[in-house]
């Protein structure tokens, strides 16, 4: 199995994704294909069996009608070339009907590509809940909608005894969140306080 993984821009974080994807035990060999604007290897995505859109720097506001000036915008600037490259990778995955997982920024990219909006800054309450401190990711509660794909993955969906809408703890880092969902999109998880952290498409034949 070949899984396309977009480059986070940080080597140790990229390796964390690779270890997670390769932790398949007896489920078979997993080859992780690094996809990035710097490599310009969009063609390699066509040979993948699935796509993971990784986290990273904020998406350029011009792609969703946001403000260029906002609290805690990226100190080093945005990476518009990365945004456009990953949108091309995402559209290719959609065309081929591949399963897609968007993590943090990756989910925001999916929402933006579907003409959705983003909350650019979660404010002090949101940052206090889940932004890392001294390089250590915090854990925070995530509310998961009943009968969503995500609920099924974590054992909270239909058939899981005593489970409906529930919560799980997870580690993470980030400053923005999905706001208005794009076309054919439904929320399946959100952080407290903050915005949507997970979602799935409806009627399109695939889920993120």
Helices and strands as residue ranges (DSSP letters): E 2-6, H 11-22, G 25-27, E 31-35, H 42-45, E 50-53, G 61-63, H 80-96, E 99-102, H 105-113, E 118-119, H 123-130, E 138-144, H 149-153, E 166-172, E 177-178, E 185-191, E 196-201
